[in-house]
Amino acid sequence: MSSNASRMPGRMIFNHIWRALPALIAAGSLLLAWEIYCRFSGISETTLPAPSQVLLQAWLNREALWVNTVPTLRATLLGFSLSLVLAFLLSVLIDFSTLMRRALFPIFIASQTLPLVAIAPLVVLWFGFGLLPKILLVALVTFFPMLVALAEGYASTEEEIEELLASMGASRWKRFWLARLPSAVAYFFAGLRISITYAVVAAIFAEYAGAAKGLGIYMLNAKNNFRPDLVLAAVLISSLLTMVLFSATWAVQRLAAPWIESKSGRSR
């Protein structure tokens, strides 16, 4: 019994590495091809720097990158937290009221058609160059996938369960809490993962529109100084941030709803 238990962590780590191996090979092959092309094609470093050059500059400029990463991460987390609260509250509202669903859903859809390149400068103009416009833009970009996922999750509740609860005298709120909300958990985490991939990009774009510090303004300054290596170094940091946040959603799901993982494992 103890020997099997001691083997479990090692087996889990091996399984995770085995699953990630194709992606690692694909990414490594792409970077290798990029490096070879830059070294032997004669292309200028000011046009396309090699991955090794990007990594070197990222290390040499790590302090400046860190100073600009913190504001971006702060705007991302605060904006996403606001988005999370709004998505849940609005999803409950439209689930309890068909009239509100018909009234608000077209507005939510229209909000996603607004081009960020046009709306971001206006939000900065209205709310200033501080943290607030970044938070609002991140929330605007990320709340809709979670809202739709939650609404679809509520709708997936089996009617028999609700009818059973109703026959036992459960109120609408009780039926929502015991049946509809648990049915939406898997949908919610799917929407959460979609939204989190947009969050960092939205924060960076908001910084492009107006900011004192952040990865967006760092990229803009590097581009104006004809330093594509620094631009790509900042892009690398933003990609790593996105992957860390994306992985965090899996960790939260495993802690909060481990049965989703077990179900997906059985389906595979």
C-alpha positions in Angstrom: 0.0 0.0 0.0 2.7 2.4 1.0 4.9 1.5 -2.1 2.0 2.3 -4.4 1.3 5.6 -2.6 5.0 6.6 -3.0 4.9 5.9 -6.7 1.8 8.1 -7.3 3.6 11.5 -7.3 6.3 10.2 -9.6 3.7 8.7 -11.9 1.7 11.9 -12.0 4.8 14.0 -12.8 5.7 11.5 -15.6 2.1 11.7 -17.0 2.2 15.5 -17.0 5.6 15.6 -18.8 4.4 13.0 -21.3 1.4 15.1 -22.1 3.4 18.2 -22.5 6.1 16.6 -24.6 4.5 17.2 -28.0 4.0 20.9 -27.3 7.6 21.2 -26.0 9.0 19.5 -29.1 6.9 21.7 -31.4 7.9 24.9 -29.6 11.6 23.8 -29.5 11.6 23.0 -33.2 10.1 26.4 -34.0 12.6 28.2 -31.9 15.5 26.2 -33.4 14.3 27.0 -37.0 14.0 30.7 -36.0 17.6 30.7 -34.6 19.1 28.9 -37.6 17.3 31.3 -40.0 18.6 34.4 -38.2 22.1 33.1 -38.0 22.5 31.9 -41.6 20.2 34.1 -43.6 22.0 37.3 -43.0 18.9 39.2 -41.8 19.6 42.2 -39.7 19.1 42.0 -35.9 17.1 45.2 -36.1 14.7 43.4 -38.4 14.4 40.0 -36.8 16.6 39.2 -33.8 17.3 35.5 -33.0 15.7 33.9 -29.9 19.1 33.8 -28.2 19.4 37.5 -28.6 15.9 38.1 -27.3 16.7 36.0 -24.2 20.0 37.8 -23.7 18.4 41.2 -23.8 15.6 40.0 -21.5 18.2 39.0 -18.9 20.2 42.2 -19.3 17.1 44.4 -19.0 15.4 42.2 -16.4 15.1 45.1 -13.9 13.4 47.4 -16.4 11.1 44.5 -17.5 10.2 43.7 -13.9 9.4 47.3 -13.1 7.0 47.4 -16.1 5.6 43.9 -15.5 4.2 44.7 -12.1 1.8 47.4 -13.3 0.6 45.2 -16.1 0.1 42.3 -13.7 -1.8 44.5 -11.2 -4.1 45.8 -13.9 -4.7 42.3 -15.2 -5.5 40.8 -11.8 -7.7 43.7 -10.7 -9.5 43.9 -14.0 -10.1 40.2 -14.1 -11.4 40.1 -10.6 -13.9 42.8 -11.4 -14.8 40.8 -14.6 -15.3 37.7 -12.5 -17.7 39.4 -10.1 -19.6 41.2 -12.9 -20.0 38.0 -14.9 -21.4 36.0 -11.9 -23.8 38.7 -10.8 -25.1 39.4 -14.3 -25.4 35.7 -15.0 -27.6 35.2 -11.9 -29.7 38.3 -12.9 -30.4 37.0 -16.4 -31.0 33.5 -15.2 -33.7 34.6 -12.7 -35.3 37.1 -15.2 -36.1 36.2 -18.8 -37.0 39.9 -19.4 -33.6 41.0 -18.2 -32.0 38.4 -20.3 -33.7 39.7 -23.4 -32.9 43.3 -22.5 -29.3 42.9 -21.5 -27.9 40.1 -23.7 -27.9 42.2 -26.9 -26.1 45.0 -25.0 -23.5 42.5 -23.8 -23.0 41.2 -27.3 -22.7 44.7 -28.7 -20.0 45.5 -26.1 -17.9 42.8 -27.6 -18.1 44.3 -31.1 -16.4 47.5 -30.0 -12.9 47.7 -31.5 -10.4 48.0 -28.6 -8.2 50.2 -30.7 -11.0 52.8 -30.8 -12.5 52.4 -27.3 -9.2 52.3 -25.3 -8.1 55.9 -26.0 -11.6 57.1 -25.1 -11.6 55.2 -21.8 -8.2 56.7 -21.0 -9.5 60.1 -22.0 -12.6 59.7 -19.7 -10.9 58.2 -16.7 -7.3 59.4 -16.9 -3.9 57.7 -17.2 -4.1 55.9 -13.9 -5.1 52.3 -13.0 -8.8 52.6 -13.4 -9.1 52.7 -17.2 -6.8 49.6 -17.5 -9.1 47.7 -15.0 -12.2 48.7 -16.9 -10.8 47.7 -20.3 -9.6 44.3 -19.0 -13.1 43.7 -17.4 -14.8 44.7 -20.7 -12.7 42.3 -22.7 -12.9 39.3 -20.4 -16.3 39.2 -18.7 -18.4 38.1 -21.7 -16.9 34.5 -22.2 -17.5 33.8 -18.5 -21.0 35.2 -18.7 -22.0 33.1 -21.6 -20.3 30.0 -20.1 -22.3 30.5 -16.8 -25.6 31.0 -18.7 -25.0 27.9 -20.7 -24.1 26.0 -17.6 -27.3 27.0 -15.8 -29.3 25.9 -18.9 -27.7 22.5 -18.9 -29.3 21.6 -15.5 -31.4 18.4 -15.8 -35.1 19.3 -15.5 -35.7 16.2 -13.4 -33.5 17.5 -10.6 -35.2 20.8 -10.5 -38.7 19.2 -10.6 -37.6 17.0 -7.7 -36.4 19.9 -5.7 -39.6 21.9 -6.5 -41.7 19.0 -5.4 -39.9 19.1 -2.1 -40.9 22.7 -1.6 -37.5 24.2 -2.6 -37.6 27.9 -3.5 -36.2 29.3 -6.8 -33.1 30.4 -5.0 -32.7 27.1 -3.3 -33.1 25.3 -6.7 -30.5 27.6 -8.2 -28.0 27.0 -5.4 -28.5 23.2 -5.2 -28.9 22.4 -8.9 -28.3 25.1 -11.4 -25.1 26.5 -9.9 -23.3 23.1 -9.6 -24.3 22.3 -13.2 -22.5 25.4 -14.4 -19.2 24.8 -12.6 -17.5 22.9 -15.5 -18.8 25.5 -18.0 -17.5 28.3 -15.7 -14.0 27.0 -15.7 -14.0 26.6 -19.4 -15.1 30.3 -19.8 -12.5 31.3 -17.2 -9.7 29.8 -19.2 -10.9 31.5 -22.4 -11.1 34.9 -20.6 -7.8 34.7 -18.8 -6.0 34.4 -22.2 -7.4 37.8 -23.1 -6.7 39.6 -19.8 -2.9 40.3 -20.2 -3.4 41.4 -23.9 -6.2 43.8 -22.8 -4.0 45.3 -20.1 -1.1 45.8 -22.5 -3.4 47.3 -25.1 -4.8 49.7 -22.5 -1.2 50.8 -21.6 -0.6 51.4 -25.3 -3.4 54.0 -25.2 -1.9 55.8 -22.2 0.3 54.8 -19.3 3.4 55.8 -17.4 4.6 52.2 -16.8 3.7 48.8 -18.0 4.7 46.2 -20.6 2.5 48.0 -23.2 4.4 51.3 -22.8 7.7 49.4 -22.7 7.0 47.8 -26.0 5.9 51.1 -27.5 9.2 52.8 -26.4 11.3 49.9 -27.6 9.5 50.0 -31.0 10.1 53.7 -31.3 13.8 53.1 -30.5 14.0 50.4 -33.2 14.7 47.6 -30.7 12.7 44.6 -31.8 14.7 42.4 -29.4 13.3 44.4 -26.4 9.8 44.3 -28.0 10.1 40.5 -28.2 11.5 40.3 -24.7 8.4 42.1 -23.4 6.2 39.8 -25.6 7.9 36.8 -24.0 7.1 38.2 -20.5 3.5 38.7 -21.4 3.2 35.2 -22.9 4.7 33.7 -19.7 2.3 35.7 -17.6 -0.6 34.4 -19.7 0.6 30.8 -19.4 1.1 31.2 -15.6 -2.4 32.6 -15.2 -3.9 29.9 -17.5 -2.2 27.2 -15.4 -3.5 28.8 -12.3 -7.1 28.3 -13.5 -6.4 24.5 -13.7 -4.9 24.5 -10.2 -8.0 26.4 -8.9 -10.3 23.9 -10.7 -8.5 20.9 -9.3 -8.9 22.3 -5.8 -12.4 23.6 -6.1 -13.9 21.0 -8.4 -11.7 17.9 -8.6 -14.6 15.8 -10.1 -14.3 17.7 -13.4 -10.8 16.5 -13.8 -11.8 12.9 -13.0 -14.6 13.0 -15.5 -12.4 14.3 -18.3 -9.8 11.7 -17.4 -12.4 8.9 -17.8 -13.7 10.4 -21.1 -10.2 10.2 -22.5 
